[in-house]
Amino acid sequence: MATKSTRDRLIEVGRELIHKYGYNATGLSDILKAADVPKGSFYHHFGSKEEFAAEALEEFTSREANHAAAVLGDLKISPLKRLKRYFTDLVKLSGQTGTIPGCMMGRLTLEIAAESPQLRKRISASFDHWQQTIATVIRQAVVQKELPAGTDPESLAGFVLNSWEGALLRSQADQNNRALETFMHCAFDQLLAKKSKV
């Protein structure tokens, strides 16, 4: 297996630290120490901490997109079952029992999106892409008559995603998964419950 480059190592370590502790609480010295690289190496690859955070965010969203593609792209399973399986995975990964609870995009949005146009645009684009991914599955559910023909996939996907992020934020405040369990129940047993026979 190929050894990771210094740049990739910095991004991987930085992503984990920013996800866990936040942008402002993660100092350059923390990143360098965790990655075990000298300070000069950081500025050889990145012009600023903000630029670095943008790359770490890109790595996070790329990993998340790969996970979504693997679960939501399994066409052997019905659309709504795929979507429920996907969010069930997210509860395990991002809930209070996950390796790093919470969502890096959500954390950055609350912390610095208003102060950093560069990061805000990247975060917004990532949320848009995520919403489109969910909308695609909802559209498939409409075609397969799991949901009514009049369903608006875009609006419904946006509502589901926004509800998920809100529940995830609440779970961080409460330090438990109750909000995520409520989300799963309301989203899949009520809102996205199969409305017509296939």
N, C-alpha and C positions, 0 to 999 in steps of 0.2 A: 504494500500500500504506500502511495506517495506521501512524503512528508508535506504538511501544510506550509504554505509560504508565510512569512512574517505578517504580511498584510491580512491574509485569511485568518491567521491566528488572532490578530488584534480585533478583527471584526467579530469573530465568534465569541471571544471573551467579553468584548464590549457589549455585544447584544445581550448576553446573559446578565451582565451587571446592570445595564440600563433597564432591562425588563424587570429585574428584581428590585432595584433600589431607586430607579428614576434617573433622569438626565442630570439634574442639579446635584444630586447626592453622589453621583459617580464621577469622581475626579480623574484627571489624566493619570495621576500617580497610581490610582487603584487599577486602572486598565493595564498600565505598564507592568505593575507588580504581578498581576494575575497572568498576564501573557508572558512574563519573564523576558521582556525585550527592553533595550535602552530607549531613552527619550527621543534621541535622534531618529530612530527607526519610525516613530509615529509621524513626525513631520516630514519624513521622506515620502510617506504614502498619503498623508492627509494634510490639507492646508489649515484646518481648524477642527475644533471639537464638534462644531455644528455639521461640518462636512462629514466627519466620521460618523456621527449619529445618523445621518441620512443613509450612509452605506450600511450601517448596522440594521436600520429599519428595512432597507431593501432585502437584506439577508433574511430577516424575520418573515417578511411578507412572501418571499420566495418559498421558504420552508412551508408556510401555511398554505400557499397555493398548491404545492405538490401534494400535501395531505388532502386538500379538498378535491383535487383531480382524481386521486386514487379512490376515495370513497364515493364521491358523487358521480364519477365516470363509469361506475360498474353498472352497465345497462342490463345485466341479468336480474337486477333487483328493481322493484317498482320505484318510481321517483320519490314518493312520500316516505317509503321505508329507507331509501338512501339518505334523504335529508334528515330523518330522525336519527339514523345511525351516525351521521356526521356530527350532529350537535351532541349526541351522547358521548362521542369521542372527545369533543371540546370540553364537556363538563369534566371528564377525567383529566384532560391535559391542562386546562386553565382554571379549574375549580380549586377549592382549598386543599385538595389532596394531590394536586398536580406538582410537578417539580418546581415550577415557578408560577404561582397563582396569578391570575389576571391576564390582561391583554397589553402587549407592548404598545400597540397603536392607541389604545384607550389611555394608557398612562401618559404617553407623550402628548396626546391631545389636551388633556387636562393641565399638563405641566408647562408646555412651551409653545403650543401651536399659535397662540396669540402673539408671541414675541418673535417667532421665526417664520417668515413667509416661505422660506425654502422647505422647511419641514412640514409646515401646514399643507402646502400643495402636495407633497408626497403622501402625507397621511390621507388627505382627501381623495387622491387618486386611488390609493390602496382600498379605501372603503368602497369607492365606486366599483372597483373591479370585483371585490368580494360580493357586493350586492348583485352585480351582473351574474356572477357564478350561481348564486342562490336563485335568481330570477329564471335562469335557464332550466333548473330542475323543476321549478314551479310551472313553467311553461310546458314542460314534458308531462307533468301531472295533469294539466288541463287537457292536453292532446289525448292522454290515456284515460280521460274521464274520471280521474280521481278527484278532481276539483271542478266546480262549475265553469261552463264556457265563458261566462262573463267576468271571470277572475282577472284582475289586473296584476300580472306577474311582477312588474317593476315596483309598484306601490307596496304589494304584499311582501316582497323580498326586503324592501327598505324597512318596513315595519318590523319584520322578524329580526333583521340584523340589529336595528336600533334597540329593540326589546332585549336581545341577547346582551348587548354591550351594557345596557342599564342594569340588567340582572347581575352581570359580572361585577360591575362597580359596587352594587349593593352587597354582594357576597364578600367583597374585600372589606367593606365597612363592618359587616356582621361577623366576619371570620367563620362563616359556615356556608353550606351549599343550599340553604333553604330557598333563596331567591332563584337559584338555577333550577331547582326542582319545580318551583312554581312556573318558571318559564317553560320548561319541558311539558308540563301538564297543560298549560293554557295554549301553547303553540301547537302541540301535536294531538292532544285529546279533544281540543275544542276548535281553535282557529283553522288548523290544517287537517282536521279529521276528514276522512274520505266522505265525500258528499253524494256520490252517485256510483252505481255499480259499473264495473268495467265490462 
